[in-house]
Amino acid sequence: MSDELRRIMAIDDPYLLLREVTTRLADAQQEVTELARLRRRVVQDLHAQGLSYAPIATKAGLSRGRIHQIRHTGPAPEGAFLGRGSVVVATPLRRDDERGRTVVAVDDVSSGKRLEDLARSYGLDVTSEHVPVSGEIDLNRDGLVVICGPRMSQQMWDTYAQDPVLRWERAEGGPWTLVDRRTGTVHRSGQDSNPARPYDVGYVGRLPRPDGKGSLLAIAGIHTQGSLGVVQLLASDLNTVWGQVGEHLFSTLVGVEYDPETSEPRSVELLTPLYRHDEESTA
């Protein structure tokens, strides 16, 4: 029996006991989920190195059948791309100056909801919140995913500015663009072209937190359709993205062709490599 369990069992107040037990159960379930994810990842990594189930089982002191079961069941390792245990998905509020009220963009709601569903499918606990119109948000938290561009938040602008490869730019009075510093390519939204076309560019990256004690996942489009495209790419190919960047700091751009009536992505593609920032610092 652990010291923590003894502490909880010694509580006399029934209401405090109920609260403590409930909290501990939630924490324990998250821990079990992440241990199962890690276990499956180890087996998959060993198998990818060319080891069959029999030698893995022998060296681990488990049965071949158990190793096979671990390899194919339980939370998938790539879920760690989004976070561990629990995830917070933040989407921006916007100011409707014409009506004098705060609103949310439909595409932002869709992006946030789909990302929440994706996280839950990997066994993660999910909560949601909004980036207020002021743009002020606490970025120094574990498991934070922020769907918000630099225009909506000075804090996010400062965070994006830490990217060593991809840069948000905007000429005075002009449209936003995304610049690949490695190649010099300037990526523009089709909405800002003449004639306009239903095409947008989205950004996704894992960037340092302001306190330097972790990272956050940042997603934004030049327009809202770009964010939808990023989320669709993650939902359809997270295993590939995870396989290339793991939990390292990285960034990439996504091109999305979308339905002009509904904003729904019709096709998405990577416009740049998945740039790992630790490799860029030595390039």
C-alpha positions as CSV (number, residue, x, y, z in Angstrom):
1,M,0.0,0.0,0.0
2,S,1.4,3.4,-1.0
3,D,1.9,6.3,1.4
4,E,-0.6,8.3,-0.7
5,L,-3.3,5.6,-0.4
6,R,-2.7,5.5,3.4
7,R,-3.1,9.2,3.6
8,I,-6.4,9.2,1.8
9,M,-7.7,6.2,3.8
10,A,-7.0,8.1,7.0
11,I,-9.2,11.1,6.1
12,D,-12.2,11.3,8.5
13,D,-14.2,14.0,6.7
14,P,-16.5,12.0,4.3
15,Y,-16.8,14.9,1.8
16,L,-13.0,15.6,1.7
17,L,-12.5,11.8,1.4
18,L,-14.9,11.7,-1.5
19,R,-13.1,14.6,-3.2
20,E,-9.7,13.1,-2.6
21,V,-10.6,9.7,-3.9
22,T,-12.2,11.1,-7.0
23,T,-9.2,13.2,-7.8
24,R,-6.8,10.3,-7.2
25,L,-8.8,8.0,-9.3
26,A,-8.7,10.5,-12.2
27,D,-4.9,10.9,-11.8
28,A,-4.4,7.2,-11.6
29,Q,-6.4,6.5,-14.7
30,Q,-4.3,9.1,-16.7
31,E,-1.2,7.4,-15.4
32,V,-2.4,4.0,-16.4
33,T,-3.3,5.3,-19.9
34,E,0.2,6.8,-20.4
35,L,2.0,3.8,-19.1
36,A,0.0,1.6,-21.5
37,R,0.9,4.0,-24.3
38,L,4.6,3.9,-23.4
39,R,4.6,0.1,-23.2
40,R,3.0,-0.2,-26.7
41,R,5.5,2.3,-28.0
42,V,8.5,0.3,-26.7
43,V,7.2,-2.9,-28.3
44,Q,6.5,-1.2,-31.6
45,D,10.0,0.4,-31.6
46,L,11.6,-3.0,-30.9
47,H,9.5,-4.7,-33.6
48,A,10.5,-1.9,-36.1
49,Q,14.1,-2.6,-35.4
50,G,13.6,-6.1,-36.8
51,L,12.9,-8.1,-33.6
52,S,10.2,-10.7,-33.7
53,Y,7.7,-11.2,-30.8
54,A,9.5,-14.3,-29.5
55,P,12.9,-12.6,-28.5
56,I,11.1,-9.5,-27.2
57,A,9.0,-11.8,-25.0
58,T,11.9,-13.8,-23.8
59,K,14.0,-10.7,-22.8
60,A,11.0,-9.0,-21.2
61,G,9.9,-12.0,-19.3
62,L,6.5,-12.1,-20.9
63,S,4.7,-14.5,-23.2
64,R,4.8,-14.1,-27.0
65,G,1.0,-13.8,-27.0
66,R,1.2,-10.9,-24.5
67,I,3.7,-9.0,-26.6
68,H,1.5,-9.5,-29.6
69,Q,-1.5,-8.2,-27.6
70,I,0.5,-5.1,-26.4
71,R,1.6,-4.4,-29.9
72,H,-2.0,-4.2,-31.3
73,T,-4.1,-2.9,-28.4
74,G,-4.1,0.0,-26.0
75,P,-3.6,3.7,-26.6
76,A,-1.6,4.4,-29.7
77,P,1.9,6.0,-29.1
78,E,1.2,8.9,-31.5
79,G,-1.4,10.3,-29.2
80,A,1.6,11.7,-27.2
81,F,1.9,14.2,-30.1
82,L,-1.1,16.1,-28.6
83,G,-0.2,15.7,-25.0
84,R,0.1,13.3,-22.0
85,G,-2.8,12.5,-19.8
86,S,-4.9,15.6,-20.5
87,V,-5.1,18.3,-23.2
88,V,-6.4,21.8,-23.2
89,V,-7.6,23.1,-26.6
90,A,-7.9,26.9,-26.8
91,T,-9.6,28.8,-29.7
92,P,-9.9,32.5,-30.1
93,L,-12.8,34.9,-29.4
94,R,-13.2,37.7,-31.9
95,R,-14.7,41.2,-31.5
96,D,-17.6,42.0,-33.8
97,D,-17.2,45.8,-33.9
98,E,-20.4,46.2,-36.0
99,R,-22.6,44.5,-33.4
100,G,-20.5,45.5,-30.4
101,R,-20.1,42.0,-29.1
102,T,-17.7,39.0,-28.8
103,V,-18.2,36.2,-31.2
104,V,-16.5,32.9,-32.3
105,A,-15.8,32.0,-35.9
106,V,-17.6,28.9,-37.1
107,D,-14.3,27.5,-38.6
108,D,-12.5,28.0,-35.2
109,V,-15.2,26.1,-33.4
110,S,-15.0,23.3,-36.0
111,S,-11.2,23.1,-35.7
112,G,-11.3,23.0,-31.9
113,K,-14.1,20.4,-31.8
114,R,-12.3,18.1,-34.3
115,L,-9.0,18.4,-32.4
116,E,-10.8,17.6,-29.2
117,D,-12.4,14.5,-30.8
118,L,-9.0,13.5,-32.1
119,A,-7.4,13.8,-28.7
120,R,-10.2,11.8,-27.0
121,S,-9.7,9.0,-29.6
122,Y,-6.2,8.6,-28.2
123,G,-7.4,8.2,-24.6
124,L,-6.6,11.8,-23.6
125,D,-8.8,13.8,-21.2
126,V,-9.8,17.1,-23.0
127,T,-10.9,20.5,-21.8
128,S,-11.6,23.6,-23.9
129,E,-11.3,27.3,-23.4
130,H,-11.0,30.5,-25.4
131,V,-8.3,33.0,-26.1
132,P,-10.0,36.2,-25.0
133,V,-10.2,39.2,-27.4
134,S,-7.3,40.8,-25.5
135,G,-5.2,37.9,-26.6
136,E,-3.9,37.2,-23.1
137,I,-3.6,33.5,-22.3
138,D,-1.5,31.5,-19.8
139,L,0.8,29.6,-22.1
140,N,2.9,28.0,-19.3
141,R,0.8,24.8,-19.0
142,D,1.3,21.2,-19.9
143,G,-0.8,19.7,-22.7
144,L,-1.8,23.1,-24.3
145,V,-2.9,23.3,-27.9
146,V,-3.6,26.8,-29.1
147,I,-5.5,27.4,-32.4
148,C,-4.8,31.1,-32.7
149,G,-2.7,33.2,-35.1
150,P,-0.3,36.1,-34.3
151,R,-2.9,38.7,-35.3
152,M,-5.2,37.7,-32.4
153,S,-2.6,37.6,-29.6
154,Q,0.6,39.4,-28.8
155,Q,1.6,36.4,-26.7
156,M,1.1,34.0,-29.7
157,W,3.0,36.5,-31.9
158,D,6.0,36.3,-29.5
159,T,5.7,32.5,-29.4
160,Y,5.7,32.1,-33.2
161,A,8.7,34.5,-33.4
162,Q,10.8,31.8,-31.7
163,D,10.4,29.5,-34.8
164,P,13.9,29.4,-36.5
165,V,12.6,28.4,-39.9
166,L,9.0,29.6,-40.6
167,R,8.1,33.3,-40.1
168,W,4.8,35.1,-40.1
169,E,5.0,38.4,-42.1
170,R,2.7,41.2,-43.0
171,A,3.5,44.3,-45.0
172,E,1.9,47.4,-43.8
173,G,-1.7,47.3,-44.9
174,G,-1.2,44.1,-46.8
175,P,-2.2,40.4,-46.2
176,W,-0.4,38.0,-44.0
177,T,2.1,35.6,-45.5
178,L,4.2,32.7,-44.2
179,V,7.9,32.7,-45.2
180,D,10.1,29.6,-45.3
181,R,13.5,31.1,-44.3
182,R,15.3,27.9,-45.5
183,T,14.1,28.3,-49.1
184,G,13.0,31.9,-49.2
185,T,9.6,30.8,-50.4
186,V,6.7,33.1,-49.5
187,H,3.4,31.3,-49.0
188,R,0.2,33.2,-49.6
189,S,-3.5,32.5,-49.1
190,G,-5.7,32.2,-52.2
191,Q,-8.2,34.5,-50.6
192,D,-5.6,37.3,-51.0
193,S,-4.9,36.6,-54.6
194,N,-6.4,38.3,-57.7
195,P,-8.6,36.6,-58.7
196,A,-9.3,35.0,-55.3
197,R,-9.4,31.2,-55.1
198,P,-10.5,28.8,-52.3
199,Y,-7.0,28.0,-51.0
200,D,-5.3,28.7,-47.7
201,V,-2.1,28.0,-45.8
202,G,-2.0,26.6,-42.3
203,Y,0.9,26.5,-39.7
204,V,1.4,23.8,-37.1
205,G,4.4,23.7,-34.7
206,R,5.5,22.7,-31.3
207,L,7.1,25.8,-29.8
208,P,8.8,26.7,-26.5
209,R,6.6,28.0,-23.6
210,P,7.5,31.5,-22.3
211,D,8.8,30.0,-19.0
212,G,11.2,27.6,-20.8
213,K,9.8,24.6,-18.9
214,G,8.0,22.9,-21.7
215,S,6.3,23.4,-25.0
216,L,2.9,24.0,-26.6
217,L,1.3,23.0,-29.9
218,A,0.4,26.0,-32.0
219,I,-2.0,25.9,-35.0
220,A,-3.1,28.8,-37.2
221,G,-4.1,29.5,-40.7
222,I,-3.6,32.7,-42.7
223,H,-7.4,32.5,-42.7
224,T,-9.5,30.1,-40.6
225,Q,-9.7,27.5,-43.4
226,G,-5.9,26.9,-42.9
227,S,-6.5,25.8,-39.4
228,L,-9.2,23.4,-40.6
229,G,-6.7,22.0,-43.1
230,V,-4.1,21.4,-40.4
231,V,-6.5,19.6,-38.1
232,Q,-7.6,17.4,-41.0
233,L,-4.0,16.5,-41.8
234,L,-3.4,15.5,-38.2
235,A,-6.5,13.5,-38.0
236,S,-5.7,11.6,-41.2
237,D,-1.9,11.2,-40.8
238,L,-0.9,11.7,-37.2
239,N,1.2,8.5,-37.2
240,T,3.5,9.8,-39.9
241,V,3.9,13.2,-38.3
242,W,4.6,11.6,-35.0
243,G,7.1,9.2,-36.6
244,Q,9.1,12.2,-38.0
245,V,9.1,14.7,-35.1
246,G,8.0,12.8,-32.0
247,E,7.9,15.3,-29.1
248,H,10.7,17.5,-30.5
249,L,10.1,21.2,-31.3
250,F,9.2,21.5,-35.0
251,S,7.1,23.3,-37.5
252,T,5.6,22.9,-40.9
253,L,3.1,24.4,-43.3
254,V,0.0,22.9,-44.8
255,G,-1.8,23.8,-48.1
256,V,-5.5,23.3,-48.2
257,E,-8.0,23.5,-51.0
258,Y,-11.5,24.0,-49.6
259,D,-15.1,24.2,-50.5
260,P,-15.9,27.9,-50.9
261,E,-19.4,27.4,-49.7
262,T,-18.7,25.4,-46.5
263,S,-14.9,26.0,-45.9
264,E,-14.6,22.2,-45.6
265,P,-11.1,21.0,-46.8
266,R,-11.2,19.1,-50.1
267,S,-7.5,18.3,-50.1
268,V,-4.5,19.0,-47.8
269,E,-0.8,18.6,-48.4
270,L,2.5,19.5,-46.7
271,L,4.1,22.6,-48.3
272,T,7.4,22.2,-46.4
273,P,9.3,19.5,-44.7
274,L,8.6,18.8,-41.1
275,Y,11.4,21.0,-39.8
276,R,12.8,19.8,-36.5
277,H,14.1,22.8,-34.7
278,D,17.0,21.0,-33.0
279,E,18.3,20.1,-36.4
280,E,17.9,23.6,-37.7
281,S,20.1,25.0,-35.0
282,T,23.0,23.0,-36.3
283,A,22.1,23.3,-40.1
